[in-house]
Amino acid sequence: MIKVNKVYILFIISSFIFAYLEGGDLPYAVFYTLIIPFIISFIFLYINSRNIDVKFKTDKNTFSRKEQGEITEIINNKGYMPVPYVYYTNNSIKELDSNYKGSLFNLNPDSDKWNKSRIKFIKRGKYNIGSISLELRDYFNIVKYKKDINKNLLVYVYPQIFKISEINSGGRDIYKENYSLDSRNSDIHKYKDIRKYQTGESLKKIHWKVTAKKGELYSKNNDNVSVNDVLLILDMNIKNNYLDASKDMEEELVSYFLSVVNYFINEGIRVHVLISNEKNQDIVLRDAADFEQLLDYFLDNKSRGTKNIIDFIKSYDEYYQDNKWAGVFTLQVDKIFINGIKNLSNMINLFYLADAAYMPYIKDAEKEMENCFSSKVLLIEE
């Protein structure tokens, strides 16, 4: 795309009209003085635009979300004329980094300019780091030439997977455990039952909330999941994208979901996955190869679903009515949700991600859960 300085064009037109009407050497000399640089600028930019090429280098082309990668861009002027003004923008880096402004430089004949960028991949997906925009200008700043270059160099950013040591089945108790979202060694725990504290037990096992209510010491009773297959349901409603875009809660939910799936696969447990999205998914995973295919699904798919998660779960009620251990992952936790799900099955475990900004909203749901929610509950809190 070419843009011309409008003021300069106005001067050319005015000088031509004046020379045509008045005649004489001086008016035509002024006109030629203006038109010749204009023509030279066009030729100059055309040649330079054909002589500029870009090459890319990356330390690898597959990343996990929140991982950093280095991208090296080599802008080369293969011609024998200098390029006085180059404004360079990598479109993918601009999308990933809100502080990225591109770079401005000049290129001497037969020379290179190396740009190195350290990028933290915040969102999963495919990124074409070979998509760039160049803006060239001439010495007189008369003509601007914008050129898009696409080398089609894809980088794949997969969801972050946390290491989970164990998952326990649980009871009515809600147990909050803090997580470092940057950690790859987070543990997810639940508790099936409570019992009176026994002398000599670790103080870490004391259930302080129940102890405060009952006036005597109670302990958490761990009970590991022991099943042949599990059912995991993920709510990918489009509303997930608008809860808090700055904290990427939708990305965190997907990461926790996949971490739990990965845990069961590694334990040799068959996982039946149901995903409520724009196009629903019904998948059975048995091994690591199946899990890799599920990861590929999340490269291309964001939360775009419109169906209510309760209606979605009810449409698959034959899958969990046989008392199969089931987990529901959602960000949409409120009294309406709880009232809709509480009578579906006593084997449904709720996984939800709570953020400090939504704690009043979550706490209202907690009160309702304590009073009437009979399913197992796991609160993942940031």
SEPA-230964 format. One record per residue (C-alpha): residue number from 1; residue in one letter; x, z, y. Coordinates in steps of 0.1 Angstrom, whole numbers, plus 5000, padded with zeros to 4 digits. Each point is the difference from the previous one (the first is absolute). Example, Ala and Ser with C-alpha at 12.3 -4.5 7.8 and 13.67 -1.06 7.14 Angstrom:
residues 2
+-----+-----+------+------+-------+
|   n | res | east |   up | north |
+-----+-----+------+------+-------+
|   1 |   A | 5123 | 5078 |  4955 |
|   2 |   S | 5014 | 4993 |  5034 |
+-----+-----+------+------+-------+
//
This chain:
residues 382
+-----+-----+------+------+-------+
|   n | res | east |   up | north |
+-----+-----+------+------+-------+
|   1 |   M | 5000 | 5000 |  5000 |
|   2 |   I | 5013 | 4990 |  5034 |
|   3 |   K | 4993 | 5018 |  5033 |
|   4 |   V | 5011 | 4986 |  5034 |
|   5 |   N | 5005 | 5019 |  5032 |
|   6 |   K | 4968 | 4992 |  5019 |
|   7 |   V | 5016 | 5006 |  5034 |
|   8 |   Y | 5027 | 4976 |  4992 |
|   9 |   I | 4975 | 4973 |  4989 |
|  10 |   L | 4982 | 5005 |  5033 |
|  11 |   F | 5032 | 4994 |  5019 |
|  12 |   I | 5007 | 4968 |  4980 |
|  13 |   I | 4965 | 4987 |  5007 |
|  14 |   S | 5001 | 5009 |  5037 |
|  15 |   S | 5035 | 4984 |  5004 |
|  16 |   F | 4988 | 4968 |  4983 |
|  17 |   I | 4969 | 4998 |  5022 |
|  18 |   F | 5020 | 5006 |  5031 |
|  19 |   A | 5026 | 4974 |  4990 |
|  20 |   Y | 4973 | 4974 |  4992 |
|  21 |   L | 4982 | 5005 |  5033 |
|  22 |   E | 5030 | 5004 |  5023 |
|  23 |   G | 5026 | 4978 |  4982 |
|  24 |   G | 5037 | 5002 |  5009 |
|  25 |   D | 5031 | 5012 |  4982 |
|  26 |   L | 4997 | 5037 |  5007 |
|  27 |   P | 4965 | 5006 |  4985 |
|  28 |   Y | 5009 | 4980 |  4969 |
|  29 |   A | 5033 | 5019 |  4997 |
|  30 |   V | 4980 | 5033 |  5000 |
|  31 |   F | 4977 | 4986 |  4973 |
|  32 |   Y | 5028 | 4989 |  4978 |
|  33 |   T | 5018 | 5033 |  5005 |
|  34 |   L | 4970 | 5017 |  4985 |
|  35 |   I | 4990 | 4976 |  4973 |
|  36 |   I | 5035 | 4995 |  4985 |
|  37 |   P | 5005 | 5038 |  4991 |
|  38 |   F | 4965 | 4999 |  4986 |
|  39 |   I | 5008 | 4972 |  4976 |
|  40 |   I | 5034 | 5015 |  4991 |
|  41 |   S | 4983 | 5033 |  4991 |
|  42 |   F | 4977 | 4982 |  4976 |
|  43 |   I | 5028 | 4982 |  4983 |
|  44 |   F | 5022 | 5032 |  5000 |
|  45 |   L | 4973 | 5021 |  4983 |
|  46 |   Y | 4991 | 4973 |  4975 |
|  47 |   I | 5036 | 4997 |  4988 |
|  48 |   N | 5005 | 5038 |  4999 |
|  49 |   S | 4968 | 5007 |  4981 |
|  50 |   R | 5012 | 4976 |  4972 |
|  51 |   N | 5034 | 5017 |  4999 |
|  52 |   I | 4988 | 5036 |  4995 |
|  53 |   D | 4996 | 5013 |  4965 |
|  54 |   V | 4994 | 5035 |  4986 |
|  55 |   K | 5011 | 5016 |  4968 |
|  56 |   F | 4989 | 5033 |  4985 |
|  57 |   K | 5016 | 5027 |  4978 |
|  58 |   T | 4984 | 5031 |  4985 |
|  59 |   D | 5014 | 5027 |  4978 |
|  60 |   K | 4971 | 4994 |  4976 |
|  61 |   N | 4965 | 4984 |  5001 |
|  62 |   T | 4980 | 5028 |  4983 |
|  63 |   F | 4994 | 5033 |  5017 |
|  64 |   S | 4978 | 5031 |  4997 |
|  65 |   R | 4979 | 5011 |  5029 |
|  66 |   K | 5019 | 5023 |  5024 |
|  67 |   E | 5032 | 4986 |  4987 |
|  68 |   Q | 5025 | 4985 |  5025 |
|  69 |   G | 5016 | 4966 |  4997 |
|  70 |   E | 5025 | 4980 |  5020 |
|  71 |   I | 4993 | 4965 |  5012 |
|  72 |   T | 5028 | 4978 |  5013 |
|  73 |   E | 4991 | 4969 |  5021 |
|  74 |   I | 5026 | 4974 |  5008 |
|  75 |   I | 4991 | 4977 |  5028 |
|  76 |   N | 5023 | 4970 |  5001 |
|  77 |   N | 5005 | 4973 |  5027 |
|  78 |   K | 5013 | 4970 |  4981 |
|  79 |   G | 5003 | 4978 |  5031 |
|  80 |   Y | 5026 | 4994 |  5026 |
|  81 |   M | 4980 | 5012 |  5030 |
|  82 |   P | 4995 | 5036 |  5010 |
|  83 |   V | 4965 | 5016 |  4998 |
|  84 |   P | 4997 | 5022 |  5032 |
|  85 |   Y | 4968 | 5018 |  4990 |
|  86 |   V | 4987 | 5009 |  4966 |
|  87 |   Y | 4972 | 5026 |  4995 |
|  88 |   Y | 4997 | 5008 |  4963 |
|  89 |   T | 4971 | 5017 |  4982 |
|  90 |   N | 4996 | 5008 |  4963 |
|  91 |   N | 4962 | 5000 |  4995 |
|  92 |   S | 5001 | 5023 |  4970 |
|  93 |   I | 5022 | 5026 |  5016 |
|  94 |   K | 4977 | 4999 |  5030 |
|  95 |   E | 4971 | 5009 |  4977 |
|  96 |   L | 5019 | 5028 |  4983 |
|  97 |   D | 5016 | 5016 |  5030 |
|  98 |   S | 4980 | 5006 |  5032 |
|  99 |   N | 5031 | 5005 |  5020 |
| 100 |   Y | 5016 | 4967 |  4991 |
| 101 |   K | 5004 | 4977 |  5030 |
| 102 |   G | 5021 | 4972 |  4986 |
| 103 |   S | 5034 | 4991 |  5014 |
| 104 |   L | 5012 | 4979 |  5029 |
| 105 |   F | 5034 | 4982 |  5000 |
| 106 |   N | 5019 | 4968 |  5006 |
| 107 |   L | 5019 | 4978 |  4974 |
| 108 |   N | 5032 | 4982 |  5006 |
| 109 |   P | 5007 | 4967 |  4983 |
| 110 |   D | 5005 | 5002 |  4962 |
| 111 |   S | 4995 | 5038 |  5000 |
| 112 |   D | 4979 | 5027 |  4982 |
| 113 |   K | 4980 | 5030 |  5012 |
| 114 |   W | 4995 | 5028 |  4974 |
| 115 |   N | 4970 | 5023 |  5002 |
| 116 |   K | 4998 | 5030 |  4977 |
| 117 |   S | 4967 | 5020 |  4998 |
| 118 |   R | 4994 | 5032 |  4981 |
| 119 |   I | 4963 | 5000 |  4990 |
| 120 |   K | 4978 | 5027 |  4985 |
| 121 |   F | 4972 | 4984 |  4981 |
| 122 |   I | 4969 | 5021 |  5008 |
| 123 |   K | 4973 | 4979 |  4984 |
| 124 |   R | 4999 | 4983 |  4966 |
| 125 |   G | 4997 | 4963 |  4998 |
| 126 |   K | 5019 | 4967 |  5001 |
| 127 |   Y | 5020 | 4993 |  5031 |
| 128 |   N | 5015 | 4966 |  5009 |
| 129 |   I | 5032 | 5011 |  5018 |
| 130 |   G | 5009 | 4964 |  5004 |
| 131 |   S | 4973 | 4994 |  5026 |
| 132 |   I | 5015 | 5000 |  5035 |
| 133 |   S | 4993 | 4987 |  5035 |
| 134 |   L | 5026 | 4986 |  5023 |
| 135 |   E | 4996 | 4994 |  5037 |
| 136 |   L | 5027 | 4978 |  5017 |
| 137 |   R | 5005 | 4993 |  5037 |
| 138 |   D | 5022 | 4976 |  5019 |
| 139 |   Y | 5026 | 5010 |  5027 |
| 140 |   F | 4975 | 4992 |  5028 |
| 141 |   N | 4971 | 5020 |  4984 |
| 142 |   I | 4978 | 4970 |  5004 |
| 143 |   V | 4989 | 4995 |  4964 |
| 144 |   K | 4992 | 5025 |  4972 |
| 145 |   Y | 5000 | 4989 |  4964 |
| 146 |   K | 4985 | 5023 |  4973 |
| 147 |   K | 5008 | 4993 |  4964 |
| 148 |   D | 4987 | 5016 |  4969 |
| 149 |   I | 5022 | 5001 |  4969 |
| 150 |   N | 4987 | 5010 |  4966 |
| 151 |   K | 5026 | 5004 |  4972 |
| 152 |   N | 4973 | 5016 |  4977 |
| 153 |   L | 5022 | 5029 |  4990 |
| 154 |   L | 4977 | 5026 |  4985 |
| 155 |   V | 5006 | 5037 |  4997 |
| 156 |   Y | 4978 | 5021 |  4977 |
| 157 |   V | 4991 | 5035 |  5010 |
| 158 |   Y | 4983 | 5020 |  4972 |
| 159 |   P | 4981 | 5033 |  5004 |
| 160 |   Q | 5021 | 5031 |  4999 |
| 161 |   I | 4999 | 5018 |  4966 |
| 162 |   F | 5005 | 5037 |  4998 |
| 163 |   K | 5015 | 5017 |  4970 |
| 164 |   I | 4974 | 5024 |  4984 |
| 165 |   S | 5012 | 5026 |  4975 |
| 166 |   E | 4965 | 5008 |  4986 |
| 167 |   I | 4963 | 4998 |  5006 |
| 168 |   N | 4978 | 5028 |  4989 |
| 169 |   S | 4963 | 5000 |  4995 |
| 170 |   G | 4981 | 5024 |  5022 |
| 171 |   G | 4970 | 5021 |  5007 |
| 172 |   R | 4979 | 5007 |  5031 |
| 173 |   D | 5030 | 5014 |  5019 |
| 174 |   I | 5014 | 4981 |  5029 |
| 175 |   Y | 5038 | 5003 |  5002 |
| 176 |   K | 5019 | 4987 |  5030 |
| 177 |   E | 5035 | 4989 |  4995 |
| 178 |   N | 5022 | 4986 |  5028 |
| 179 |   Y | 5017 | 4967 |  4995 |
| 180 |   S | 5029 | 4983 |  5017 |
| 181 |   L | 4988 | 4964 |  5003 |
| 182 |   D | 5036 | 4988 |  5001 |
| 183 |   S | 5009 | 5018 |  4968 |
| 184 |   R | 5002 | 4982 |  4967 |
| 185 |   N | 4998 | 5032 |  4980 |
| 186 |   S | 4965 | 5013 |  5010 |
| 187 |   D | 4980 | 5018 |  4973 |
| 188 |   I | 4963 | 5000 |  4996 |
| 189 |   H | 4984 | 5031 |  4984 |
| 190 |   K | 4965 | 5013 |  4993 |
| 191 |   Y | 4987 | 5031 |  4983 |
| 192 |   K | 4974 | 5002 |  4974 |
| 193 |   D | 4990 | 5036 |  5002 |
| 194 |   I | 5009 | 5034 |  5015 |
| 195 |   R | 5006 | 5033 |  4982 |
| 196 |   K | 5009 | 5035 |  5010 |
| 197 |   Y | 5037 | 5004 |  5009 |
| 198 |   Q | 5022 | 5015 |  4972 |
| 199 |   T | 5029 | 5022 |  5007 |
| 200 |   G | 5033 | 4982 |  5000 |
| 201 |   E | 4986 | 4966 |  5010 |
| 202 |   S | 5016 | 4980 |  5028 |
| 203 |   L | 4985 | 5007 |  5034 |
| 204 |   K | 4999 | 4962 |  5005 |
| 205 |   K | 4971 | 4998 |  4975 |
| 206 |   I | 4978 | 5024 |  5020 |
| 207 |   H | 4968 | 4984 |  5013 |
| 208 |   W | 5000 | 5016 |  5034 |
| 209 |   K | 4966 | 4985 |  5011 |
| 210 |   V | 4981 | 5014 |  4970 |
| 211 |   T | 5020 | 5033 |  5002 |
| 212 |   A | 4989 | 5005 |  5036 |
| 213 |   K | 4964 | 4993 |  4990 |
| 214 |   K | 4998 | 5022 |  4970 |
| 215 |   G | 5023 | 5028 |  5012 |
| 216 |   E | 5023 | 4999 |  4969 |
| 217 |   L | 5028 | 4978 |  4989 |
| 218 |   Y | 4992 | 4967 |  4983 |
| 219 |   S | 5024 | 4974 |  4985 |
| 220 |   K | 4998 | 4962 |  4997 |
| 221 |   N | 4997 | 4988 |  4964 |
| 222 |   N | 5018 | 4967 |  4995 |
| 223 |   D | 4986 | 4976 |  4974 |
| 224 |   N | 5016 | 4966 |  4996 |
| 225 |   V | 4980 | 4968 |  4995 |
| 226 |   S | 4999 | 4991 |  4963 |
| 227 |   V | 4981 | 4967 |  4996 |
| 228 |   N | 5005 | 4966 |  4984 |
| 229 |   D | 4987 | 4981 |  5030 |
| 230 |   V | 4988 | 5007 |  5035 |
| 231 |   L | 4979 | 4983 |  5026 |
| 232 |   L | 5013 | 4997 |  5036 |
| 233 |   I | 4978 | 4987 |  5028 |
| 234 |   L | 5013 | 4989 |  5034 |
| 235 |   D | 4979 | 4997 |  5031 |
| 236 |   M | 5013 | 4971 |  5021 |
| 237 |   N | 4973 | 5000 |  5026 |
| 238 |   I | 5007 | 4982 |  5032 |
| 239 |   K | 4994 | 5032 |  5019 |
| 240 |   N | 5033 | 5013 |  4986 |
| 241 |   N | 5019 | 4978 |  5025 |
| 242 |   Y | 4984 | 5017 |  5030 |
| 243 |   L | 5004 | 5037 |  4992 |
| 244 |   D | 5034 | 5003 |  5016 |
| 245 |   A | 5020 | 4968 |  5001 |
| 246 |   S | 5031 | 5017 |  5015 |
| 247 |   K | 5003 | 5022 |  4968 |
| 248 |   D | 4992 | 4972 |  4976 |
| 249 |   M | 4977 | 5022 |  4979 |
| 250 |   E | 4988 | 4969 |  4980 |
| 251 |   E | 5036 | 4994 |  4990 |
| 252 |   E | 5005 | 5036 |  4990 |
| 253 |   L | 4968 | 5000 |  4979 |
| 254 |   V | 5012 | 4969 |  4981 |
| 255 |   S | 5034 | 5016 |  4994 |
| 256 |   Y | 4985 | 5031 |  4986 |
| 257 |   F | 4977 | 4980 |  4978 |
| 258 |   L | 5027 | 4979 |  4986 |
| 259 |   S | 5023 | 5030 |  4995 |
| 260 |   V | 4973 | 5016 |  4978 |
| 261 |   V | 4995 | 4968 |  4981 |
| 262 |   N | 5037 | 4997 |  4994 |
| 263 |   Y | 5001 | 5036 |  4988 |
| 264 |   F | 4974 | 4994 |  4973 |
| 265 |   I | 5016 | 4967 |  4989 |
| 266 |   N | 5034 | 5017 |  4996 |
| 267 |   E | 4982 | 5027 |  4979 |
| 268 |   G | 4987 | 4973 |  4977 |
| 269 |   I | 4964 | 5004 |  5011 |
| 270 |   R | 4978 | 4970 |  5004 |
| 271 |   V | 4987 | 4997 |  5035 |
| 272 |   H | 4967 | 4984 |  5009 |
| 273 |   V | 5000 | 4990 |  5037 |
| 274 |   L | 4970 | 4992 |  5021 |
| 275 |   I | 5006 | 4989 |  5036 |
| 276 |   S | 4971 | 4997 |  5025 |
| 277 |   N | 5011 | 4973 |  5024 |
| 278 |   E | 4988 | 4967 |  5014 |
| 279 |   K | 5004 | 4987 |  4965 |
| 280 |   N | 4997 | 5028 |  4975 |
| 281 |   Q | 5027 | 5005 |  4973 |
| 282 |   D | 4994 | 5012 |  4965 |
| 283 |   I | 5034 | 5003 |  4983 |
| 284 |   V | 5014 | 5017 |  4969 |
| 285 |   L | 5037 | 5010 |  5001 |
| 286 |   R | 5021 | 5008 |  4969 |
| 287 |   D | 5036 | 4996 |  5010 |
| 288 |   A | 5025 | 4994 |  5028 |
| 289 |   A | 4994 | 4962 |  5000 |
| 290 |   D | 4963 | 5007 |  5008 |
| 291 |   F | 5010 | 5024 |  5027 |
| 292 |   E | 5022 | 4973 |  5016 |
| 293 |   Q | 4970 | 4977 |  5002 |
| 294 |   L | 4980 | 5027 |  5017 |
| 295 |   L | 5028 | 5004 |  5026 |
| 296 |   D | 4998 | 4963 |  5006 |
| 297 |   Y | 4963 | 5003 |  5007 |
| 298 |   F | 5007 | 5025 |  5029 |
| 299 |   L | 5025 | 4976 |  5015 |
| 300 |   D | 4972 | 4976 |  5009 |
| 301 |   N | 4970 | 5023 |  5004 |
| 302 |   K | 4992 | 5025 |  5027 |
| 303 |   S | 4968 | 5021 |  5002 |
| 304 |   R | 4972 | 4975 |  5007 |
| 305 |   G | 4972 | 5015 |  4979 |
| 306 |   T | 4965 | 5006 |  5015 |
| 307 |   K | 4982 | 5017 |  4971 |
| 308 |   N | 4993 | 5037 |  5001 |
| 309 |   I | 5024 | 5017 |  4975 |
| 310 |   I | 4971 | 5020 |  4984 |
| 311 |   D | 4981 | 4968 |  4993 |
| 312 |   F | 5031 | 4985 |  4986 |
| 313 |   I | 5006 | 5029 |  4977 |
| 314 |   K | 4964 | 5000 |  4988 |
| 315 |   S | 5003 | 4964 |  4991 |
| 316 |   Y | 5027 | 5009 |  4975 |
| 317 |   D | 4983 | 5031 |  4987 |
| 318 |   E | 5004 | 4989 |  4963 |
| 319 |   Y | 5038 | 5005 |  5004 |
| 320 |   Y | 5000 | 5037 |  5007 |
| 321 |   Q | 4968 | 5013 |  4984 |
| 322 |   D | 5020 | 5004 |  4968 |
| 323 |   N | 5019 | 5030 |  5016 |
| 324 |   K | 5031 | 4979 |  5007 |
| 325 |   W | 5024 | 5016 |  5024 |
| 326 |   A | 4994 | 4982 |  5033 |
| 327 |   G | 5016 | 5001 |  5035 |
| 328 |   V | 4985 | 4987 |  5032 |
| 329 |   F | 5023 | 4992 |  5029 |
| 330 |   T | 4984 | 4997 |  5034 |
| 331 |   L | 5004 | 5008 |  5037 |
| 332 |   Q | 4962 | 5002 |  5006 |
| 333 |   V | 4993 | 5037 |  4991 |
| 334 |   D | 4970 | 5016 |  5016 |
| 335 |   K | 4968 | 5018 |  4990 |
| 336 |   I | 4982 | 4967 |  4993 |
| 337 |   F | 5028 | 4989 |  4976 |
| 338 |   I | 5001 | 5034 |  4983 |
| 339 |   N | 4962 | 5002 |  4995 |
| 340 |   G | 5001 | 4964 |  4986 |
| 341 |   I | 5028 | 5007 |  4975 |
| 342 |   K | 4995 | 5036 |  4989 |
| 343 |   N | 4975 | 4992 |  4972 |
| 344 |   L | 5016 | 4969 |  4986 |
| 345 |   S | 5024 | 5016 |  4976 |
| 346 |   N | 5018 | 5033 |  4994 |
| 347 |   M | 5032 | 4981 |  4992 |
| 348 |   I | 5004 | 4983 |  5034 |
| 349 |   N | 5031 | 5012 |  5020 |
| 350 |   L | 5000 | 4994 |  5037 |
| 351 |   F | 5033 | 4989 |  5017 |
| 352 |   Y | 4999 | 4998 |  5038 |
| 353 |   L | 5025 | 4999 |  5027 |
| 354 |   A | 4995 | 5025 |  5029 |
| 355 |   D | 5017 | 4996 |  5033 |
| 356 |   A | 5002 | 5027 |  5027 |
| 357 |   A | 4979 | 4979 |  5024 |
| 358 |   Y | 4971 | 5001 |  4975 |
| 359 |   M | 5003 | 5036 |  4989 |
| 360 |   P | 4966 | 5011 |  5016 |
| 361 |   Y | 4984 | 4971 |  4982 |
| 362 |   I | 5017 | 5009 |  4967 |
| 363 |   K | 4993 | 5037 |  5004 |
| 364 |   D | 4963 | 4993 |  5002 |
| 365 |   A | 5002 | 4981 |  4968 |
| 366 |   E | 5020 | 5029 |  4984 |
| 367 |   K | 4972 | 5025 |  5006 |
| 368 |   E | 4975 | 4976 |  4984 |
| 369 |   M | 5023 | 4995 |  4970 |
| 370 |   E | 5004 | 5037 |  4995 |
| 371 |   N | 4963 | 5005 |  4999 |
| 372 |   C | 4988 | 4971 |  4979 |
| 373 |   F | 5028 | 4977 |  4988 |
| 374 |   S | 5004 | 5004 |  4963 |
| 375 |   S | 5027 | 4973 |  4995 |
| 376 |   K | 5037 | 5006 |  5000 |
| 377 |   V | 5016 | 4997 |  5035 |
| 378 |   L | 5035 | 4992 |  5011 |
| 379 |   L | 5007 | 5002 |  5037 |
| 380 |   I | 5031 | 4980 |  5011 |
| 381 |   E | 5008 | 5012 |  5035 |
| 382 |   E | 5026 | 4986 |  5023 |
+-----+-----+------+------+-------+
//
